Each structure stands twice: as structure tokens, then as C-alpha cells.
């Protein structure tokens, strides 16, 4: 079982402990996105072959001067093998959409140049992101992390090659979740915890973590 999006570096415990608890529950692979370039705790993360490290800049940080140039230099000068570009995208909660779009497009281009999938974060701006991706030549493979948009928009993204990743946040709207699960091919749906965020009410503890993934998947699938 794969946790397709987990910020292991932001959970308040050692990487070893988090992974051991997850493995006890059958979770054996972990995709760790970056939000300001590489994730934190790189040295710890690199000790585990089960962890796939990604590089990306979250839309919140688009307003920071030269962040792309600085972090892209770090990427180019690093020997770390990355699995994907992201998480990147657009978010209506943050200012300066123009800079967000510029940053998003730059990371799309990196995913194309490096031949790596793109992990996309979207809060609002779904149509704008869709058009940006559709206009990309070639179009990179991409994952829509913790999808919270409409069913119709999800279907449009899937038509151009996207994969929908669901976290516990999808459980907030059971009717929409049920429709989504019936409308999207099963091979285009994957699952994540987005830990330490998106902790559902039925999970004990202060933080979400990868060990919770089986329970989250079971709960989501109950709406099929």
C-alpha cells in the first residue's frame, strides 16, 4: 500500500517511528512532496528506500523573491533522485495569482524536462489550472492531490491524463464523494493521508500519519 502524499518531514516524530507504525498497518511506500524545494529532514528521509522524495514549491511561497531560482539551483546541484515535481499549483486563499501562475508553469516545465510526474495542489482556480495544463506541450503526467473540486472538473482532468488522489478531506461531502467514485475509473483514483494534515474525526491522536491510510481508504470506499 502506498501513501501517495505524506509530509513525513512535518510530523512530530522520528521518520523511523512513523514508518514502522505504517508498515505494521501494511503501508510500505511513501511519497513525500516538497513545499519549499526539497522536504525537510532530508538526511533521515534518504535512509529509507521506501520513501520517494519530491521537489516542489507550494503556491503560498510564490510571493517570495527568487525562491524558484534558489531552490531550482539546489535541485540542479543535488545528487538526490527525485520521484516527482510538487507539490505545486494554484490556491485562491493566497495572494498574487499572477505569480502563482508563473511559478506553476515553471514547475510544469521542469516536470517535462525531467520526465517526471507533477503533483498538483488546487484550491479553487480549477478551470485556470486545467487550461494551463491543456496548453502544455507535451502534457506531463500529473496527480491532483487531495482533490476537493467538482466531479465534472475531476472528469475533465482525467480526460487529459490526470489521476485523482483522495484524502480524508473527501469524506466531508459524502454525496459528492459517492458520485466521484462512480464517475472516475478505478485506475485513475489513488489515496493519500496528506499527513500530518487532513486528520479525520474517526482517527485517534493529535496528528494524522501514514499508519491511518488503510482506515481512510476503507472509509472512502464505503461510498462506492
C-alpha positions in Angstrom: 0.0 0.0 0.0 1.3 3.5 -1.0 0.7 6.7 0.8 0.7 8.9 -2.2 1.1 12.2 -0.3 2.6 12.5 3.1 4.7 15.2 4.7 6.8 12.8 6.8 9.2 15.7 7.5 6.5 17.7 9.2 5.1 15.0 11.6 6.2 15.4 15.2 8.1 12.1 15.5 11.2 10.4 14.0 10.9 9.1 10.5 11.8 5.6 11.8 8.9 5.5 14.2 6.4 6.8 11.7 7.5 4.3 9.0 7.5 1.4 11.5 3.9 2.2 12.6 2.8 2.5 9.0 4.4 -0.8 8.0 2.6 -2.5 10.8 -0.6 -1.4 9.0 0.5 -2.5 5.6 1.7 0.8 4.2 5.1 0.2 2.5 5.8 3.2 0.3 5.7 6.9 1.0 5.6 9.8 -1.5 7.0 12.9 0.3 6.4 16.2 -1.6 8.4 19.4 -1.2 6.8 22.7 -0.4 9.9 25.0 -0.5 12.1 22.9 -2.8 13.2 19.7 -1.1 11.4 18.4 2.0 13.0 19.0 5.4 14.9 16.2 7.3 16.5 15.1 4.0 19.2 13.1 5.7 16.6 11.0 7.6 14.4 10.6 4.6 17.2 9.4 2.4 18.0 6.5 4.7 14.8 4.7 3.6 14.4 3.2 0.2 10.6 3.1 0.8 10.5 6.9 0.8 10.2 8.7 -2.6 11.4 12.3 -2.3 9.9 15.0 -4.4 10.8 18.6 -5.1 8.4 21.4 -5.4 7.3 24.9 -4.4 3.8 25.4 -2.8 1.8 28.3 -4.3 1.8 30.2 -0.9 5.5 30.9 -1.5 5.2 32.4 -5.0 5.4 35.9 -3.5 8.9 35.2 -2.1 11.6 36.9 -4.3 13.9 34.5 -6.1 12.6 31.4 -4.4 12.3 29.5 -7.6 15.8 30.4 -8.8 17.3 29.5 -5.4 15.5 26.2 -5.0 16.0 25.1 -8.6 19.7 25.7 -8.3 19.6 23.4 -5.2 17.8 20.8 -7.4 20.3 21.1 -10.3 23.3 20.8 -7.9 21.9 17.9 -5.9 22.6 14.2 -6.5 19.2 13.3 -4.8 17.0 11.3 -7.1 13.5 12.7 -7.0 10.3 10.9 -7.9 8.1 13.9 -8.9 7.8 17.6 -9.1 5.5 19.1 -6.5 3.5 19.9 -4.7 2.8 22.9 -6.9 -0.3 24.6 -8.3 -2.8 27.4 -7.5 -4.7 28.4 -4.3 -7.4 31.0 -4.0 -6.5 31.5 -0.4 -3.2 33.2 -1.2 -2.5 36.5 -2.9 -1.0 37.3 -6.2 -2.4 34.8 -8.7 -0.2 36.1 -11.4 3.0 35.0 -9.5 1.3 31.7 -8.6 0.6 31.0 -12.3 4.2 31.9 -13.2 5.6 29.5 -10.6 3.2 26.8 -11.6 4.2 27.0 -15.2 7.9 26.9 -14.3 7.3 23.7 -12.4 5.3 22.1 -15.2 8.3 22.8 -17.5 10.7 21.1 -15.0 8.4 18.0 -14.9 8.5 17.9 -18.7 12.3 18.4 -18.9 13.0 15.9 -16.2 10.3 13.5 -17.5 8.7 13.3 -14.0 5.1 13.4 -12.9 3.6 16.5 -11.4 1.9 16.7 -8.0 -0.7 19.4 -8.2 -2.3 21.3 -5.3 -5.5 23.2 -6.2 -7.8 25.2 -4.0 -10.1 26.9 -6.5 -8.8 28.1 -9.9 -9.6 24.6 -11.3 -10.5 25.9 -14.7 -7.4 28.1 -14.9 -5.1 25.1 -13.9 -6.9 22.9 -16.4 -6.3 25.3 -19.2 -2.6 25.8 -18.3 -2.1 22.0 -18.3 -4.0 21.5 -21.5 -1.9 24.1 -23.2 1.4 22.5 -22.1 3.2 20.8 -24.9 3.9 18.0 -24.2 1.5 17.4 -21.3 3.2 15.9 -18.3 1.6 13.1 -16.3 0.0 14.6 -13.2 -1.7 13.8 -9.9 -4.4 16.1 -8.4 -3.5 15.8 -4.7 -6.3 15.8 -2.1 -9.0 16.6 -4.7 -11.7 18.9 -3.4 -13.2 20.2 -6.7 -16.3 19.2 -8.5 -17.0 15.8 -10.1 -17.3 17.3 -13.5 -13.9 19.1 -13.2 -12.3 15.9 -12.0 -13.6 14.1 -15.1 -12.1 16.8 -17.3 -8.7 16.5 -15.7 -8.8 12.7 -16.1 -9.7 13.0 -19.8 -6.3 14.8 -20.3 -4.4 12.2 -18.3 -4.7 13.2 -14.7 -5.0 11.0 -11.7 -7.3 11.9 -8.7 -5.7 11.4 -5.3 -8.2 11.3 -2.4 -7.5 12.0 1.3 -9.9 12.1 4.3 -11.0 15.6 3.2 -13.1 13.9 0.6 -15.3 12.5 3.4 -16.6 16.0 4.2 -19.0 15.7 1.3 -20.4 12.1 1.1 -22.8 12.7 -1.8 -20.1 14.3 -4.0 -17.6 11.5 -3.0 -20.1 8.8 -3.9 -20.7 10.4 -7.3 -17.0 10.9 -7.9 -16.2 7.2 -7.1 -18.8 6.1 -9.6 -17.7 8.6 -12.3 -13.9 8.1 -12.3 -12.3 4.9 -13.5 -10.8 3.0 -10.5 -7.3 3.0 -12.1 -7.4 6.8 -12.1 -8.0 7.1 -8.3 -5.3 6.8 -5.7 -5.2 7.5 -1.9 -3.2 9.6 0.5 -3.1 10.8 4.1 -1.7 14.3 3.4 -0.4 13.8 6.9 0.1 15.5 9.3 -2.9 17.4 7.9 -6.4 16.2 7.0 -6.9 14.1 10.1 -10.4 12.6 10.1 -12.6 12.6 13.2 -12.5 8.8 13.4 -8.7 8.7 13.8 -7.2 9.0 17.3 -4.2 11.0 18.1 -3.1 14.6 17.7 -1.8 14.3 14.1 -2.6 12.3 11.0 0.1 9.9 9.8 0.6 7.2 7.1 -0.5 4.4 9.5 -4.0 5.7 9.2 -4.1 5.2 5.4 -5.9 1.8 5.5 -8.7 3.2 7.7 -9.1 6.2 5.4 -9.2 4.1 2.3 -11.8 1.8 3.8 -14.0 4.7 4.8 -13.7 6.3 1.3 -14.5 3.1 -0.5 -17.6 2.6 1.7 -19.2 5.3 -0.5 -18.9 3.3 -3.8 
